[in-house]
Amino acid sequence: MTPNPITEEIRSIRHQLAAEQGNDVSRIGAELRRQQAISGRRVVKLAPRTPEQRATNNPMHPSGGSAVSGMDTSTPAAG
């Protein structure tokens, strides 16, 4: 696969920034929040989601199957 120069540059910067913070996720997050605060830009911050708002792994249809009706409207196979 041909390397994408943009992707490579982003990865290089990401690795550099992580190395500056000792590859510590907490320190990286703190530094990003610090830079965000001094940037002067307006930042949207969403309220934390409650467990009820989080995605569930429930089937879309109550039966657990597809939304196909229970009536057999199919035609027999030709044969």
Beta strands, then each sheet from edge to edge (+ up, - down):
end
